Amino acid sequence: MWTARILKSLQSTKFGSASSQIRALRQLSMSASRFSDEAILERNGNKGIITLNRPKSLNALNLNMVKQIYPKLKEWEENPETSMIIIKGAGGKAFCAGGDILSVTSAGREGNTDAGAEFFNSEYQLNHAIGTCLVPYIAFIDGIVMGGGFGLSVHGQFRVATEKTLFAMPETAIGLFPDVGGSYVLPRIGNYLGLYLALTGFRLKGRDVYKAGIATHMVDSENLPQLESELLALENPTPQDIMDLLRRYHLACQTGRDKDFVLKDKLDDINRIFSAATMEEIFSNLENENSEWAKKQLETMKKMSPTSLKITHRQLREGAELDLPGCLVMESRIARGCLRHHDFYEGVRAVLVDKDHSPQWKPDTLEGVTDDIIDDHFSLRPGMDDLIL
């Protein structure tokens, strides 16, 4: 978008002064520099380092970043000398707080759903590349990790959480669904815990992210720089060497070790209530439970998009039977369905644009969300191609 504006400026100054053209070229150069710095890709000996560098936006992932990271990741993976790839976030507050969906919905409101489809498909291709990467992939998930940040980390071999880690999949609150491979990962953690996290957007913090299985290791945040230095100092490490070093730091971290998992006392209830075959049955189970906890879960989910809840419920049930590529292809279809329907745009408006947190869902009840509406989200319409991985 910035390119088009600047090129238009150049064209308008074609017969103007040389200084006008120089200023326009300088602006183009500065914009290109900022554009390329959104993801810093470095080589340190035989190691690759990815730094998500949009701290003011909590390192939200946009299409430009995906298009920078994907080819470099493949290049490093294909280099036989590469011994590891590290990914981290800049700024100290977030690893990656999600995808840059504001730009996606802005284009969609103007009738350009192809832009959104390109973003989602490119993101899912990157998720698949991470999930199939033959080189040890280490994500420092320090700070906020949601949505797109989940996809950039959870499919890798090693995920290092800290006491500052805050994990959630809050997509049902914005008319979306837990994508980026969520349909593959979430059904495979703790029976119905993943479905519960997906439907309610419940937040896990610190060591609970490790105890839930989202992270593989726990390290004190202040020790991450030293851990990174020691990883980079390994000359020709084997995956076992990397694992041993991470384990040493993990065992040294005492933060939160003496506390039970935050949902430990509710896991039996979650597995019983959320194993229901439909969303209506889950709601009914919670109503019949008649406890303060059940009332709170019901109150939370009644604020979510009913369409998103039903999509998510079906998505995770089907994802439990699919491999990662199959899940990502399914999610690509669902994402394009969300781009065709009302709730995604309304959810983003209510939560991220106007911030009134009063979305007007259509339909606004579970009963109003028919099978035809859900089927449309999972279908591949004539003329559309499936995601290619």
C-alpha positions, 0 to 999 in steps of 0.5 A: 500500500505504501509502495503504491502511494509513493510510486504515485508521488513519483509519477506526479513529480515526473516533470517536477524538480529533481529535489522533489524526485530525490525526496520521494526516492528517499521516502521509498528507501526509508519505507522499504527499510522499515518494511524489511525490519519487521522480521530480522533474519540473521545468521550466526555461524551455523545457526539461524535467528528470527526476531519478530520486530514489531514491538509497538504492535506486540509483534503481530504477524503480517503478510510481509513478515510471513513472506520474509520468514518462509523462504529464509526458513526453507533456505536454512533448513536445506543448508546441511550446515544449519544446526538450529533455528531460534525465533523470538520477539522484540520489545520484552512484552510479547513473543507474538500477540497474533496475526495482523487481522486489522489489515485483513478485515479492512481489505475484506470490507472493501470487497477484497477477500482475496487479500485475506485468503492470501494472508491466511494461506501464506501463514498456514504454509509457514506453520506447515514449514515449521511443523515439518522443519528438519532442523531443531526449531526453538521458540522463546515464547516470552510474554504474550503468545496468542493466535498467530504466535501460537502457530509460529511456536507450537509446531516447532520442536522446542518451545521455551516459556517463562514466568511472563508467558501469557497464552490464549486462543481468543478467536471466538471473541472476534468471530474467528476460530483457533486456526494456525494448526489449532485443529491439530494441536488443541485436540491432542492436549489433555482430553477436552482441555484444548477444546475448552481453551478454544471455546472460552479463550481461557488464559494460561500464564507462566508454568501453566503453559508448560503444564498444559503441554503448549511449552516444552521447557520453562526458563526464567525470563531473565535467563533467556539471553544467557540461554541464547548465548549458550545455544549459539556457542554450541559449535556443531550441536546434535539435537540431543546437545540442544535438548540437554542444554534446554533441560539444564535451564529447565531444571534450574527454573523453580518459578511456579514449580510448587504450584498445581496446574491452574485448572487441575481441580476442573479437568474432570468437569471439563472432560465431562461437560465439553465432551458433548456432541454439540455446542447446545449440549455443552451449554445445557451441561453447564446450565445443569451443573449449577456451580459458580464455575459453570455459570462463569463459563456459560457467561463467557461463551455467551459473549462469543460468536455463536457461529465461531463456537459451532465452527470451533467445536466441529473443527477440533473434533474433525482435527483430532482425526487429521494430520497437520496438513489435513488440518491446515487445508481444512482451516484454509477453507474455514478462514475463507468462510469467515471472510465471506460472513458477517461475524469476523468483521463485526468481532474485529470492529467491536474488540479492536477498532471501536473497542466497545466490546459489544458485537452484534452477532448474526445469528446471535444464538446457537439455535440460529446457526444452522448446519448450512451456515457451518457447512458453508464454512467448511466447503470449497466453493466452485472455482476455489483451489485448496491450500497447497502445502 
